[in-house]
Amino acid sequence: MGRSILGNVCGIAKRIWKPRFVKVLFVVTMGFLSIDFLYPLNTSVAYSTVITARDGDILHAFLSRDDKWRLYVELPEITPTLRDAILFKEDKYFRYHVGFNPVSMLRAAGRNFVSGRRTSGASTITMQTIRLLEPRQRTYGNKAIELFRALQLELHYSKDEILQLYLNLIPYGGNIEGLKSASLLYFGKLPQLLSLAELTTLTIVPNRPSSLRLGINNSLVVQERNRWLARFRAKHLFDETTITDAMAEPLTAYRRSAPQLVPHLSHRLRAENPDVPIIHSAIHTATQATVEQLIRNYANRIKAYSIHNSAVLVVDNQTHEVVAYAGSADFGNTFDGGQVDGVRAIRSPGSALKPLLYGLSFDAGTITPKSKLSDVPTNFGGYEPDNYDRKFNGPVTAEFALANSLNIPAVALLKEIGTPVLVETLRKAGFKTVRKQAKELGLSMILGGCGVTLEEMTRLYAGFANGGVVKELRFTGRSDGSVRETGTRLLSREAAFLITNTLSQITRPDLPNNFDNSYHLPQIAWKTGTSYGRRDAWSIGYNQRYTIGVWVGNFSGIGVAELSGANTATPLLFQLFNALDYNSSRDKLRKPGGSLSMRLVCPETGDIPGEFCPSQVTDYFIMGVSRYRRCQHRKPIFTNAAGTVSYCAHCKPDSGAVRRSYPNLSPEVAAFYQSRHIPFETVPPHNPTCERIFGSTGTGPLITSLNDGSDYFINSRQLTDLELGCQAANDVQTVFWYLNDKLYKKARPDEAVFFRPKPGPLKISCADDKGRYSDLHVTIKNE
C-alpha cells in the first residue's frame, strides 16, 4: 500500500516537471534567489534622531549623519486619508502588483515610442523607493536593475512597510526628506494631525520640489493642490464636504525651525541611543515647560549675586519616570556654561548625604530620634570639623541634629557605623564617583568630601519617598506604572519614615528667609546642602507624588558668599512644588506597619528612663533593632553633709554620708561647658584621708591637641612650643602629663599645657587623679 502511494506521488511529480516552462520557471526562481542572496538589498537609512515627550509630541530633532532632515514616520502615523491620497496619486494598483505594473509599463512604452521621447513613466511606489534608496541615471540597464531590486523589496517587506519606507525618503527640496520632516518643518505638526488640504500639498511637492517650493511659491502650490483635490472629487475618493473645505483652506506653510526643547536630555538620549530614530522619553510636556520657565526666571533674579546657573530634576515617585529635566537655566548661554549638563555634573554634596547616614544609624540601632548626640568641638583623629554657622549646641537630639544639619554629630555617627558602610550603601544606590573614590574617602565625605551628581542625589531621595528602596530612574519608555522594578533596599521602611518625619519639620534654620509661617510653604520633606567654599547649593525634597532635586551655583566652580542651600536653592525648590503639586497631601507621613513603635525615654539621653529621670517623653523606636539601655545621665555619689567631699565605698563613713546625684557628662561635653563657662555640677574632690589606691579601670582622659601616629616638623632655628590638651571626666580635678614616661606637669583638665619638643619619637601620656590614663605616640622631625 505504501509503495503504491509513493509511486503515484513520483508519477505526479514527473508529469509536473516534464513541461519546459516549469523547468524554466524553476531555474529563473533559483537564479533570482541566488542573486538575492549574493546581492542583498540594503534598506538601512540614516534617519534624524527625534526625541518625543510622553504624549508623543516632538521635543527635539537632530540632523541625520548625512545632514538631512529625514524623520522616521511610524506606521500608526500613516492615516487612512494619507494612504488613500498618496496611493491614488502615485500607484493605484500598489496593493496588487509584485513591484512593477506590466500594463503601465507597456502603456508608457507605447506613448514614448509614438512621441519619440519620454512623456510618461510607469514607476510604482516600490520602484520609486528603490530609486530613492539607490539613485541611478535613467538608462534601460539601470531600469532592469531597478526592476530586480523592486522584486527584492517586495519579497522581503510587506506593502505597509514599503509605503512607510517610501514616505520616509520622498524629497521636499534642500535637505528635507520624508513626509514627516516636511509636515513638522512646514506645518509644525505631526502627519496624523494634518488636514486633507495639507496632506494633498505634501503629496504633490515631491514630484516638483524645485518649482513647488513651500513658503515661497505657495500660490502655485495651491493651484496644483486644488487640481488634485478636483481629481479626488471626480473619483469620489473623499466626501464632497471634505473636498470643498480642503479647496477653501488657505495655505500657511513656511519653513520652521526644528524643535529644540529639553536640549540636555535630548543630547544625552541621542548619545546613548545613536541608531534609534525615535526615542520616546518620559518627559511630561507641561511639567517641563513649567520647570524651564521657573528656573529661567529664578536664574535672572540671582545673577545679581554672581550666581549664574541652576539645574533641576523632577521624578514621578509612582513610576520613577523623569518628567522634567533641566540641565541648566539656559542651554544657549555659552558665556555661563549653559550647555553643561548640571544633572550629570560631579559636584560636592555638602550636607545632603546626612539623611542616609541617619537612616543607617536608625537601622543599626545606635540611635533613635530622641537619642542625645554631642555637638561640641571634637577631634576625630586629627580631623576637627566645624558647624556651618561656627556655633556649637552641646547635647542635642538626633532629630534636631539632622533637621539643623549639625556637622559634629554626623561625623561622630559616621565614625561609629564606619565609612565603608556608607560607601557600600552609596555604591548600591548607584553613586559612580563614590565607587571610584572609595579607597580615598574618610569621615569628611559626610560633609561633602566626595563627588555626586544631581541625578544620583535625586534618585536617593526618591528612595526615601519609596520606603527606603532605590530604583533606576526611567528616562525613556511609555510606562503605565503597572511594571514595578524590584529596586535596591538601602533602608528599612521604618528608618525611611523616621527620616521623612524629621525632614518634614518646618522649624528649621534652613528654612529660607521670609518663609516663616508662609502659606507658600509646600508640604514636603526636604534637605539642603552647601559645599565647602560655597560652590554648590543643594535642596532636594519629596512628597507622595514627586521628588525634586535642585542644584544652584556656577559651573566654573567659583564660590559666592551669598550661596547657600537654604537661601539660594530652597526657594526654587518651594516654587517648583507649589507650581507642580500645590495641593499635595501628607499621606507620606503615615507610620508604616511592622516593627515601628513608641516608648517612653528620658529627654536627657533618649535612653530608657532610669533612677534619676523624673520627666519622660515619647520616642519612636524599631522593635528588635533599637538599643535598650538604661539612662545614666546622672550618677549617685556619697558626700559629706556639706557636699564638699566625696566618698568611695572604701572610705564612706558609717554615718553622716549623704547620697546625691551628679551629672555624668562625657569628657568632651564637660570640656565644652568649661570652655564656654557654662556652669554645671561637678563631683566634689575625693576624701583626702582615703587610703585606697584607685585602679586604672575606666576610660582615661582623651588627648585632643596632638594626633596619635602623626609626624610634627620643627625648625631648629626657630623653636616653637606645642600645646597639650585633654578632655577628662566630670569627677576629675587634676591630670598629670608625661613625656616619654617622665612626669612633665600637673594641671587642671581644662588647662592648656605647652612644651618644647625635640627631634625623635615621643610618647605622650595623660593620667587623671583616679589613676586612669591614655597615651599616644608621635614623631618630631626637623624640617
C-alpha positions in Angstrom: 0.0 0.0 0.0 2.8 2.4 1.0 4.8 1.7 -2.2 1.7 2.3 -4.3 1.1 5.8 -2.8 4.8 6.6 -3.2 4.7 5.6 -6.8 1.7 7.7 -7.5 3.4 10.8 -5.9 6.5 10.2 -8.0 4.4 9.9 -11.1 2.6 13.2 -10.5 6.0 14.9 -9.8 7.4 13.7 -13.1 4.3 14.9 -15.0 4.6 18.4 -13.4 8.3 18.6 -14.1 8.1 17.4 -17.7 6.8 20.7 -19.3 9.7 23.1 -20.3 8.1 26.2 -18.8 8.2 24.5 -15.4 11.9 23.9 -15.7 12.5 27.4 -16.9 10.4 28.8 -14.0 12.4 26.8 -11.6 15.7 27.9 -13.0 14.6 31.6 -13.0 13.4 31.3 -9.4 16.6 29.7 -8.2 18.6 32.2 -10.1 16.7 35.1 -8.6 17.0 33.7 -5.1 20.8 33.2 -5.6 21.3 36.7 -6.8 19.1 38.0 -4.0 21.4 36.1 -1.5 24.6 37.3 -3.1 23.5 40.9 -3.6 21.1 41.7 -0.8 19.1 44.9 -0.8 20.4 47.5 1.7 17.5 49.4 3.2 19.3 50.9 6.1 18.8 54.7 6.1 20.5 57.3 8.3 17.4 58.9 10.0 17.3 62.0 12.0 17.0 61.3 15.7 13.8 62.5 17.2 13.1 62.8 21.0 9.4 62.7 21.9 7.6 63.5 25.1 5.5 61.0 26.9 2.4 62.1 25.0 4.2 61.7 21.6 4.9 65.4 21.0 8.3 66.0 19.4 10.6 67.7 21.8 13.9 67.8 19.9 15.0 66.8 16.4 18.6 66.3 15.1 20.0 66.2 11.6 20.9 62.8 10.3 24.5 61.7 9.9 24.4 63.0 6.3 23.0 66.4 7.4 19.4 65.7 6.3 16.2 66.4 8.0 14.9 62.8 7.5 12.4 62.0 10.2 11.2 58.4 10.6 7.4 58.1 10.1 5.9 55.3 12.2 3.1 53.0 10.8 0.4 54.5 13.1 1.2 57.9 11.7 0.2 56.8 8.2 -3.5 57.6 8.4 -6.1 56.2 6.0 -6.5 59.7 4.5 -2.8 59.9 3.8 -2.7 56.4 2.4 -5.6 56.9 0.1 -4.3 60.2 -1.2 -0.8 59.0 -1.9 -1.8 55.7 -3.5 -4.4 57.4 -5.7 -1.8 59.9 -7.0 1.3 57.6 -7.3 0.2 54.0 -7.6 -3.4 52.9 -7.7 -2.5 49.3 -8.0 0.1 49.3 -5.3 -1.7 46.6 -3.3 -1.9 44.2 -6.3 1.4 44.2 -8.2 4.7 42.5 -7.3 6.9 45.6 -7.5 6.1 46.7 -11.0 3.0 47.1 -13.1 3.4 45.4 -16.6 0.3 47.1 -18.0 1.5 50.6 -17.0 5.0 49.8 -18.4 3.6 48.7 -21.8 1.3 51.7 -22.0 4.2 54.1 -21.1 6.5 52.4 -23.6 3.8 52.8 -26.3 3.4 56.5 -25.6 7.1 57.1 -25.5 7.5 55.3 -28.8 4.8 57.2 -30.6 6.1 60.6 -29.3 9.7 59.8 -29.8 10.6 61.0 -26.4 9.9 60.2 -22.7 6.4 61.6 -22.0 5.3 59.4 -19.1 6.8 56.9 -16.7 5.4 53.7 -15.2 7.2 53.7 -11.9 5.4 52.2 -9.0 5.9 53.3 -5.4 8.1 50.2 -4.9 10.3 51.3 -7.9 10.4 54.9 -6.7 11.5 53.7 -3.3 14.3 51.7 -4.9 15.3 54.8 -6.9 15.4 56.8 -3.6 17.5 54.1 -1.9 19.9 53.7 -4.8 19.9 56.7 -7.1 21.0 55.9 -10.7 20.9 57.5 -14.1 17.9 56.9 -16.3 19.1 54.1 -18.6 17.5 50.9 -19.8 20.2 48.9 -18.0 19.6 50.7 -14.7 15.9 50.2 -15.3 16.4 46.5 -15.3 18.4 46.7 -12.1 15.6 48.8 -10.6 13.0 46.1 -11.5 15.1 43.4 -9.9 15.5 45.5 -6.8 11.8 46.2 -6.7 11.1 42.4 -6.7 13.6 42.0 -3.8 11.9 44.7 -1.9 8.5 43.1 -2.4 10.0 39.7 -1.3 11.3 40.9 2.0 8.9 43.6 3.1 5.1 44.0 3.4 3.2 46.6 1.4 2.8 48.7 4.5 6.5 48.7 5.2 7.3 49.6 1.6 4.9 52.5 1.8 6.4 53.6 5.1 9.9 53.5 3.6 8.8 55.5 0.6 7.2 58.2 2.8 10.4 58.4 4.8 12.5 59.1 1.6 10.5 61.3 -0.7 12.3 64.7 -1.3 10.9 68.1 -0.5 13.8 70.3 -1.6 17.0 71.2 0.1 18.0 68.8 2.9 14.4 67.9 3.8 13.4 64.3 3.1 10.4 62.4 4.1 6.8 63.4 4.7 7.1 63.6 8.5 10.0 66.0 8.1 8.0 68.2 5.7 5.0 68.0 8.0 6.9 69.2 11.0 9.1 71.8 9.3 6.4 73.4 7.1 3.2 72.9 9.1 4.6 72.5 12.6 2.6 69.3 13.3 2.8 65.5 13.0 1.4 63.7 9.9 -1.6 62.3 11.7 -2.7 65.9 12.6 -2.6 67.2 9.0 -5.8 68.2 7.2 -6.7 66.8 3.8 -5.5 70.1 2.2 -2.2 69.8 4.0 -1.8 66.1 3.1 -2.5 66.8 -0.5 0.0 69.6 -0.5 2.7 67.2 0.7 1.8 64.6 -1.8 2.3 66.9 -4.8 5.6 68.6 -3.8 7.9 65.6 -4.2 7.2 65.5 -8.0 8.2 69.1 -8.5 10.3 70.1 -5.4 12.2 72.8 -7.3 9.1 74.7 -8.5 6.5 73.9 -5.8 8.5 75.5 -3.0 6.6 75.7 0.2 6.7 79.1 1.8 7.9 80.7 -1.5 5.6 79.7 -4.3 2.5 79.0 -2.1 0.1 80.4 -4.7 1.4 77.9 -7.3 1.2 75.1 -4.8 -2.4 76.0 -4.0 -3.3 75.7 -7.7 -1.7 72.3 -8.1 -3.2 71.2 -4.8 -6.7 72.2 -5.9 -6.2 70.5 -9.2 -5.6 67.2 -7.4 -8.4 67.8 -5.0 -10.7 68.1 -8.0 -9.5 64.7 -9.2 -10.2 63.3 -5.8 -13.7 64.7 -6.1 -14.2 63.2 -9.6 -13.2 59.8 -8.3 -15.3 60.2 -5.1 -12.2 59.4 -3.1 -13.4 61.6 -0.2 -16.9 63.1 0.6 -18.0 66.4 -1.0 -17.9 68.5 2.2 -14.3 67.4 3.0 -13.1 68.2 -0.6 -14.9 71.6 -0.5 -13.4 72.6 2.8 -9.9 71.5 1.7 -10.1 73.6 -1.5 -11.1 76.6 0.5 -8.4 76.1 3.2 -5.6 78.8 3.0 -2.0 77.5 2.7 0.0 78.7 5.7 3.1 76.6 5.1 6.5 78.2 5.7 9.9 77.0 6.8 10.0 76.5 10.5 12.9 75.7 12.9 13.1 72.1 14.1 12.0 71.6 17.8 14.9 72.1 20.2 13.3 71.5 23.5 14.8 69.7 26.6 18.3 70.0 25.0 20.4 68.4 27.8 18.3 65.3 28.0 17.9 65.1 24.2 21.6 65.2 23.6 22.1 62.6 26.3 19.5 60.2 24.9 20.8 60.6 21.4 24.3 59.8 22.6 23.0 56.7 24.5 20.9 55.5 21.6 22.7 56.5 18.4 20.9 54.2 16.0 17.3 54.7 17.3 15.4 57.1 15.0 12.6 57.9 17.6 13.4 57.9 21.3 10.3 58.1 23.5 11.2 60.0 26.6 9.2 60.1 29.8 9.1 63.9 29.8 5.7 65.5 30.6 5.4 68.5 28.3 3.5 70.8 30.6 5.7 70.0 33.6 8.9 70.5 31.6 7.6 73.9 30.4 6.8 75.0 33.9 10.2 73.9 35.2 12.0 75.7 32.5 10.1 78.9 33.0 10.6 78.9 36.7 14.3 78.1 36.5 14.9 80.8 33.8 13.1 83.5 35.9 14.9 82.4 39.0 18.3 82.5 37.3 17.7 86.0 36.2 17.0 87.1 39.8 20.1 85.6 41.3 22.5 86.9 38.7 22.9 90.0 40.8 24.8 87.8 43.3 27.1 86.4 40.6 25.3 83.1 40.6 24.7 82.1 37.0 23.3 78.6 36.8 20.8 76.1 38.2 19.8 72.5 37.4 16.5 70.7 38.2 15.4 67.1 38.0 11.7 66.1 38.7 10.9 62.4 39.3 7.5 60.8 39.5 7.6 58.7 42.6 5.0 56.3 41.4 6.7 55.3 38.1 10.2 56.6 38.7 10.0 58.4 35.4 11.9 61.7 34.9 9.1 64.0 34.0 11.2 67.2 33.8 14.9 67.6 33.1 16.7 71.0 33.1 20.5 70.7 32.9 21.0 74.5 33.1 19.0 77.7 33.2 19.7 78.5 29.5 21.2 76.0 27.1 22.0 78.7 24.6 24.0 80.8 27.1 27.6 79.8 26.3 29.1 82.6 28.5 27.8 81.0 31.6 28.3 77.4 30.5 24.7 76.8 29.6 25.5 73.6 27.6 27.0 71.9 30.7 24.5 69.3 31.9 24.1 70.1 35.6 22.1 67.0 36.2 25.2 64.8 35.5 28.0 67.2 36.6 30.0 65.9 39.5 29.8 68.3 42.5 30.2 68.2 46.2 27.0 67.4 48.1 27.7 69.4 51.2 25.4 68.0 53.9 22.9 66.5 51.6 24.0 62.9 52.4 23.3 63.2 56.1 19.7 61.8 55.9 21.1 58.5 54.5 23.7 58.3 57.4 21.0 58.9 60.0 18.8 56.2 58.3 21.7 53.7 58.5 22.2 54.6 62.2 18.5 54.1 62.9 18.7 50.6 61.2 21.9 49.8 63.1 20.0 50.5 66.4 22.6 53.0 67.6 20.2 56.0 67.7 16.5 56.8 67.8 15.1 60.3 67.0 15.3 61.4 70.7 18.8 60.0 71.3 21.2 62.6 72.5 24.3 63.4 70.4 27.1 65.8 71.4 27.5 68.9 69.3 30.8 70.1 70.8 34.3 70.6 69.4 35.7 67.2 68.8 39.0 65.8 67.4 38.4 62.8 65.3 42.0 61.5 64.9 43.3 64.8 63.6 40.1 65.8 61.8 38.3 68.7 63.6 35.1 69.6 61.7 33.1 72.8 62.4 29.5 73.6 62.0 28.2 75.7 59.2 27.4 78.7 61.5 30.6 78.1 63.5 28.5 77.6 66.6 28.0 74.5 68.9 24.9 73.5 70.7 26.1 71.0 73.2 24.0 67.8 73.7 21.1 67.7 71.1 18.7 65.1 69.9 19.4 63.1 66.8 16.3 64.6 65.0 17.4 68.1 66.0 20.9 67.4 64.7 19.6 66.2 61.4 16.9 68.9 61.0 19.6 71.5 61.8 22.3 69.8 59.7 24.9 69.8 62.5 28.3 68.5 61.4 29.9 67.2 64.6 27.1 64.7 65.4 27.1 63.5 61.7 30.8 62.8 61.8 30.5 61.0 65.1 27.8 58.8 63.7 29.8 58.0 60.6 32.8 57.1 62.8 30.5 54.8 64.7 28.9 52.9 61.8 32.1 53.1 59.7 32.9 54.9 56.5 33.0 51.6 54.5 29.3 51.0 55.4 28.2 54.4 54.0 30.4 53.9 50.9 29.0 50.5 50.2 25.4 51.8 50.6 26.1 54.6 48.2 27.7 52.2 45.8 24.5 50.1 45.9 22.5 53.3 45.3 24.4 53.8 42.1 26.8 56.6 43.1 29.5 56.1 40.4 32.1 58.7 41.6 31.9 57.5 45.2 32.6 54.0 43.9 35.7 55.2 42.2 36.8 57.3 45.2 36.1 54.6 47.7 39.7 54.0 48.9 40.3 57.7 49.4 37.1 58.6 51.3 37.1 59.3 55.0 35.0 61.0 57.7 34.8 64.2 55.7 32.7 62.6 53.0 29.5 63.2 55.1 30.2 66.9 55.0 30.7 67.0 51.2 34.1 65.4 50.8 33.1 63.2 47.8 31.7 63.6 44.3 28.0 63.2 43.4 25.6 64.2 40.7 22.1 65.8 40.9 20.8 62.7 39.2 22.2 60.4 41.9 21.0 62.6 44.8 17.5 62.9 43.4 17.3 59.1 42.9 18.5 58.6 46.5 15.8 60.9 47.9 13.2 59.2 45.7 14.3 56.1 47.5 13.4 57.8 50.9 9.9 58.5 49.4 9.7 54.9 48.3 10.2 53.5 51.8 14.0 53.1 51.6 14.1 51.3 48.2 16.1 53.0 45.4 15.1 52.2 41.8 16.6 53.2 38.5 15.2 56.4 37.0 13.3 56.0 33.8 14.3 58.5 31.1 12.6 56.6 28.3 9.7 54.4 27.7 6.0 54.7 28.0 5.4 53.1 31.4 1.8 52.9 32.6 3.0 52.3 36.1 2.0 48.7 36.1 5.5 47.4 36.0 7.3 47.9 39.3 11.0 47.1 39.3 12.4 45.4 42.4 14.9 48.1 43.2 17.6 48.0 45.9 16.7 48.4 49.5 19.0 50.7 51.3 17.0 51.4 54.4 14.1 49.8 56.3 10.7 51.3 55.9 10.9 52.3 59.5 14.1 54.2 59.0 12.8 55.9 55.9 9.8 57.0 57.8 11.9 58.5 60.6 14.0 60.4 58.1 10.8 61.7 56.4 9.3 62.7 59.7 12.4 64.6 60.6 12.8 66.3 57.3 9.2 67.4 57.2 9.7 69.7 60.2 9.4 73.4 59.3 11.0 74.9 62.5 14.5 74.7 61.0 17.4 77.0 60.3 17.5 76.0 56.7 14.0 77.5 56.1 14.6 80.3 53.5 14.3 83.8 54.7 10.8 85.3 54.7 9.2 81.8 54.5 8.3 81.6 58.2 4.6 80.9 58.7 4.2 81.4 55.0 1.2 79.9 53.1 3.7 79.4 50.2 5.5 76.6 52.2 4.8 73.3 50.5 4.0 70.1 52.4 7.2 68.3 51.7 10.2 66.7 53.3 13.5 68.3 52.2 17.1 68.7 53.0 19.7 71.3 52.0 23.4 71.2 51.4 26.1 73.7 50.9 29.6 72.6 49.7 32.9 73.9 51.1 33.8 77.3 49.7 30.1 77.9 48.9 30.4 76.5 45.4 27.3 74.3 45.4 23.9 74.9 46.9 21.5 71.9 47.1 17.9 71.5 48.0 16.2 68.1 47.5 12.6 67.5 48.5 9.8 65.0 48.1 6.2 64.3 48.8 3.9 61.5 47.8 3.9 62.4 44.2 7.2 64.0 43.2 10.9 64.1 44.2 12.6 67.3 43.0 16.3 67.9 43.1 17.7 71.4 42.8 21.3 72.5 42.3 22.4 76.1 42.2 25.8 77.5 41.6 28.4 78.2 38.9 29.7 75.6 36.5 33.1 77.3 36.7 33.3 76.3 40.4 33.6 79.9 41.6 32.3 80.2 45.1 29.9 83.0 46.1 29.5 84.3 49.7 25.7 84.5 49.3 25.4 80.9 48.1 23.7 78.5 50.4 21.3 75.6 50.2 18.7 77.3 52.4 18.6 80.7 50.9 19.6 80.0 47.3 18.4 76.5 46.3 15.4 76.0 48.6 13.3 79.0 47.4 13.4 77.5 43.9 12.5 74.1 45.3 9.5 75.5 47.0 8.4 77.4 43.9 8.6 74.2 41.9 6.5 72.2 44.4 3.9 74.9 44.6 3.6 75.1 40.8 3.6 71.3 40.2 1.7 69.9 43.2 0.3 72.6 45.3 -2.5 70.6 46.9 -0.3 67.6 47.9 -1.4 65.5 50.9 0.6 64.3 53.8 -0.2 60.6 53.2 3.6 60.0 53.0 3.8 60.7 56.8 1.6 57.7 57.7 3.5 55.4 60.1 4.4 52.1 58.4 3.2 48.9 59.9 5.5 46.4 61.4 8.2 47.0 64.0 8.0 50.8 64.4 6.5 51.7 67.8 6.6 54.3 70.6 8.2 54.2 74.0 8.9 56.5 77.0 12.5 57.7 77.2 14.5 60.2 79.3 14.8 63.5 77.5 18.3 63.9 78.7 19.7 60.9 76.8 16.9 59.3 74.8 17.5 56.1 76.7 15.1 54.1 78.8 14.3 56.1 82.0 16.5 55.3 85.0 16.6 56.2 88.7 17.2 59.9 88.1 14.7 60.5 85.2 11.5 62.1 86.7 10.3 63.6 83.4 9.8 61.4 80.3 8.9 61.9 76.7 7.7 59.6 73.9 10.1 58.5 71.1 9.9 56.2 68.1 11.9 53.0 68.1 12.4 50.0 65.9 11.5 46.9 67.9 14.3 44.3 68.0 16.7 46.8 66.5 16.9 50.0 68.6 19.2 49.5 71.6 17.7 49.1 75.0 19.8 51.0 77.5 19.1 52.5 80.9 19.6 56.2 81.2 22.8 57.2 83.1 22.8 60.9 82.6 23.3 61.3 86.4 25.3 59.0 88.7 24.9 58.5 92.5 27.8 59.8 94.7 28.1 59.7 98.5 29.3 63.0 100.0 29.5 64.7 103.4 26.6 66.7 104.6 28.1 69.9 103.2 28.7 68.3 99.8 32.4 69.3 99.8 34.0 65.8 99.9 33.0 62.7 98.1 33.4 59.1 99.4 34.1 55.9 97.7 32.8 52.6 99.0 36.1 52.0 100.8 36.1 55.3 102.8 32.4 56.0 103.3 31.7 56.6 107.0 29.2 54.6 108.9 27.0 57.6 109.4 26.7 61.1 108.1 27.2 60.3 104.4 24.6 61.7 102.0 23.7 60.1 98.7 23.5 62.7 95.9 23.3 62.6 92.1 25.7 64.5 89.8 25.8 64.9 86.0 27.5 62.0 84.3 29.0 64.1 81.5 31.2 62.8 78.8 34.7 64.3 78.7 34.1 66.3 75.6 30.8 67.8 76.9 32.4 68.7 80.2 35.3 70.4 78.3 32.8 72.3 76.2 30.9 73.6 79.2 34.2 74.6 80.8 35.4 76.4 77.7 32.1 78.3 77.4 31.9 79.0 81.1 28.6 77.2 81.3 28.0 76.2 85.0 27.4 72.6 85.8 27.6 70.4 88.9 30.9 68.7 89.5 31.7 65.8 91.7 33.4 67.1 94.9 37.1 66.1 95.5 37.6 62.6 96.8 38.1 62.1 100.5 41.8 63.2 101.1 42.1 60.8 104.0 41.2 57.8 101.9 44.0 55.3 101.7 42.5 53.4 98.7 44.7 53.1 95.6 42.5 53.5 92.5 43.0 51.1 89.7 43.1 52.1 86.1 39.7 50.8 85.3 37.6 53.1 83.1 38.4 55.5 80.3 41.4 57.8 80.8 41.5 61.4 79.6 41.1 62.0 75.9 44.2 63.7 74.5 42.9 66.2 71.9 45.7 68.6 71.0 48.1 66.1 69.3 47.2 63.3 66.9 48.3 59.7 67.5 50.8 58.5 64.9 51.4 61.9 63.3 54.7 63.5 62.3 55.4 67.0 63.6 58.1 69.1 61.9 60.0 71.8 63.8 62.5 74.4 62.7 65.8 74.1 64.7 66.5 77.8 64.1 63.1 79.0 65.4 61.9 76.6 68.1 58.2 76.7 68.9 56.2 75.2 71.6 53.5 72.5 71.1 50.3 72.5 73.1 48.9 69.6 75.1 45.2 69.4 75.9 42.7 66.8 77.0 39.1 66.1 77.9 38.5 64.4 81.2 35.5 63.0 83.1 33.3 65.1 85.4 34.9 63.6 88.5 38.4 64.6 87.6 40.1 67.5 89.3 43.7 67.1 88.3 45.6 65.5 85.4 49.2 64.6 85.1 51.2 64.9 81.8 54.1 62.6 81.0 56.6 62.9 78.2 58.4 59.6 77.4 57.1 58.2 80.7 58.6 61.1 82.7 56.2 63.4 84.6 56.2 66.8 82.9 53.4 68.8 84.6 50.4 68.6 86.9 47.4 70.7 85.7 43.7 71.1 85.7 41.8 69.2 83.0 40.9 72.3 81.1 44.3 73.9 81.4 46.5 74.2 78.2 50.0 72.9 78.7 52.9 73.8 76.4 56.2 72.0 75.9 59.2 72.5 73.6 59.7 69.3 71.5 63.0 67.7 70.5 63.6 65.5 67.4 62.8 61.9 67.8 60.0 59.6 68.8 57.8 60.9 71.6 55.3 59.1 73.9 52.7 61.4 75.5 50.6 60.2 78.4 47.9 61.8 80.4 46.6 60.4 83.7 43.8 61.6 85.9 43.6 61.7 89.7 41.7 58.4 89.6 44.6 56.5 88.1 43.0 56.3 84.6 45.3 57.2 81.7 45.7 57.3 78.0 48.7 57.8 75.8 49.7 58.3 72.2 52.9 58.3 70.1 54.1 61.0 67.7 57.4 61.7 65.9 59.2 65.0 66.0 61.2 65.8 62.9 63.4 68.6 61.7 62.3 70.4 58.6 
